[in-house]
Amino acid sequence: MEPSDLIWMNGDFVAWEDAKVHVLTHGLHYGTGVFEGIRAYDTELGTAVFRHQDHLDRLFKSAELYYMPIPYSLEELRSATHELIGRNGLTSCYIRPIAYRGYGQMGLFPLEAPVDVAIAVWSWGAYLGEEGKRTGIRAKVSSWRRISPASLIPQSKASGQYLNSVLAKIESQKAGYEEAILLDDHGNVCEGSGENIFVVRDDQIVTPPQSASILDGINRKSVIQIARDLGHEVVERNVARAELYLADEIFLTGTAAEMCPVREIDDHAIGEGRPGPVTREIQATFEDALNGRAERYRDWLDVVKVPSKTA
Ligand SMILES: Cc1ncc(COP(=O)(O)O)c(C=O)c1O
């Protein structure tokens, strides 16, 4: 992570090194926060935030699911993000808005604790590496199951829920793999520790449905649309673990990782052991969409209007 100059905290722009919270912040103890991961790209139209409205919508929905009223409007957070990118002089960046129960009340009943909001932006390269995006990564099916809807809310992007992803990620990296694939509580394939998953077999693209405890990924939605626009059949249905090993191609989607092919799972080569033609085709269009080169998907870009520091 490369520090930038300023962070937005509860309506103020503060220096990166001064963006601090009290040690008795509720969210720090109990995970009572919700957040988003968003990216802005340096496009021909200028710096543009990919599917900004959709990400902020999800932030508000995640918060609602945990009874957390965000004390700003979506539009206020959107324009604060634009201004923050401009004031930091960034042309492309990762964007991390977070709303969390702040300082003032301890114990498990949080509704009297304030809801604080912060937005940070910084330069961040491809999460699974540029090489991974090009040649594919090696993944391992985790011994940890994705959080069950019987205990938590998989559709909410809530801070505390990420302990599940952290355990899976540590396990996979210690075992020498780049990413973990989690099964849901019924043993069906769910998703990566921070990405949705797609399986290509016999000219059909399959991805686990909402009922498989996935996070409803914004890049998942985008890739489903792109794949269909390119004439591919995309089916949302339960995926058995063995279908991973039998797949012709597999890829992951997520804001941090973008679209990343998987070349091996549990030491089984996927297809030829390198990114296949369907993955390549969709990836090329997806990258065009992110970078403003695809006319058809220009609506997905929220062009940052504030002049940057270097402009
Ligand atoms: C657990 C999990 N699943 C899936 C995703 C992919 O979601 P998106 O495409 O909206 O970034 C993410 C990343 O936000 C994630 O953390």
Ligand as a Chemical Component Dictionary entry (heavy atoms), coordinates in Angstrom:
data_LIG
# 
_chem_comp.id                   LIG 
_chem_comp.type                 NON-POLYMER 
_chem_comp.pdbx_formal_charge   0 
_chem_comp.three_letter_code    LIG 
# 
loop_
_chem_comp_atom.comp_id 
_chem_comp_atom.atom_id 
_chem_comp_atom.alt_atom_id 
_chem_comp_atom.type_symbol 
_chem_comp_atom.charge 
_chem_comp_atom.model_Cartn_x 
_chem_comp_atom.model_Cartn_y 
_chem_comp_atom.model_Cartn_z 
_chem_comp_atom.pdbx_ordinal 
LIG C1 C1 C 0 -15.687 -12.198 -0.142 1  
LIG C2 C2 C 0 -15.735 -11.494 -1.450 2  
LIG N1 N1 N 0 -16.349 -12.083 -2.496 3  
LIG C3 C3 C 0 -16.425 -11.481 -3.695 4  
LIG C4 C4 C 0 -15.860 -10.245 -3.925 5  
LIG C5 C5 C 0 -15.971 -9.597  -5.268 6  
LIG O1 O1 O 0 -16.825 -8.484  -5.203 7  
LIG P1 P1 P 0 -16.655 -7.230  -6.174 8  
LIG O2 O2 O 0 -16.624 -7.764  -7.564 9  
LIG O3 O3 O 0 -17.861 -6.410  -5.929 10 
LIG O4 O4 O 0 -15.388 -6.546  -5.800 11 
LIG C6 C6 C 0 -15.205 -9.603  -2.871 12 
LIG C7 C7 C 0 -14.594 -8.285  -3.063 13 
LIG O5 O5 O 0 -15.195 -7.293  -2.733 14 
LIG C8 C8 C 0 -15.140 -10.231 -1.607 15 
LIG O6 O6 O 0 -14.521 -9.652  -0.579 16 
# 
loop_
_chem_comp_bond.comp_id 
_chem_comp_bond.atom_id_1 
_chem_comp_bond.atom_id_2 
_chem_comp_bond.value_order 
_chem_comp_bond.pdbx_ordinal 
LIG C1 C2 SING 1  
LIG C2 N1 SING 2  
LIG C2 C8 DOUB 3  
LIG N1 C3 DOUB 4  
LIG C3 C4 SING 5  
LIG C4 C5 SING 6  
LIG C4 C6 DOUB 7  
LIG C5 O1 SING 8  
LIG O1 P1 SING 9  
LIG P1 O2 DOUB 10 
LIG P1 O3 SING 11 
LIG P1 O4 SING 12 
LIG C6 C7 SING 13 
LIG C6 C8 SING 14 
LIG C7 O5 DOUB 15 
LIG C8 O6 SING 16 
# 
